[in-house]
């Protein structure tokens, strides 16, 4: 089961699955933008309401209260919040701070209205309901802040609405206003929670598709590697070598090639058995692979007990030096050869050739030249390196 599937199957709460953490991280940038926009909106609304306060509210005392509430409280806190968000913080705290600022701005508005106009409980409740719904719109997805924000906002709205009405029986709130405002806020909260769940679900579904695509790509790469690799030795196989030689033949530099044959290998197999013969070939393959020039050269199993090493941009002299290094390394392993009485150890013969590619010369010509040099090495007594044209 992938991270996405595990996250979708896991219950919310407790330990956060890796994919759930990915969702929160992925949505963090967008969430921070939403929170910034929310705080800036609150800041802008404070200036708009301040202008309305100064033009509408009567009396210097009320206007001073408006200046104090807007410029002395809401605006500085918004500025501090915007500065605070420039530093790495948890998004939950940022959104909580933004919600608190927004609620504070609404509270300031209601307090100022209460000081200059006859108190209207229904208006107070509707203002808080409308403000809470607007807050839901700007709130980031991905966590359960809407529940806490809605509860606090409604509680504060009810305190400011029904508190003054307790001592004045004339200040009643029609039942339809109470039901309507609370229903609108709750529906808005549920819509916000649903939007958060859908955003999470959409992200996890996308992540699941991505995981499947990655797994498919990895499987294809493994299949391709298996199709290009000799199962016994771990070297490239004949198919991969042919393709690599064709690619190298498209270049301009000389292409070197060594053909390697394990001396008296049939006798080794007949004497020690095929399992030991396989182990012998694997040992030789490791020695060949360990003495080439990293990823530049391409060692491969050519077939049976024969190996090849493709040497791009390599002349005959340098190729012969590398071949001698390989031959010496294999001899130094002193792998016991049960069929060679007196000599007793596995050795290799290596033929080396190099050619400059041309349209008139096929790559197979290089293979033939290296093969002929290999036969010359065998004819000369084995356990030696013979370059093409040498003896």
Secondary structure, 3 states (H helix, E strand, C coil): CCHHHHHHHCCCCCCCCHHHHHHHHHCHHHHHHHHHHHHHHHHHHHHHHHHHHHHHCCCHHHHHHHHHHHHHHHHHHHHHHHHHCCCCCCHHHHHHHHHHHHHHHHHHHHHHHHHHCCCCHHHHHHHHHHHHHHHHHHCCCCCCHHHHHHHHHHHHHHHHHHHHHCCCCCCCCCHHHHHHHHHHHHHHHHHHHHHHHHHHHHHHHHHHHHHHHHHHHHHHHHHHHHHHECCCCCCECHHHHHHHHHHHCCCCCEEEEEEEEECCHHHHHHHHCHHHHHHHHHHHHHHHHHCCCCCCEEEEEEECCEEEEEEECCCHHHHHHHHHHHHHHHHHHCCECCCCCCCCECCEEEEEEEEECECCECHHHHHHHHHHHHHHHHHCCCCCEEECCCC
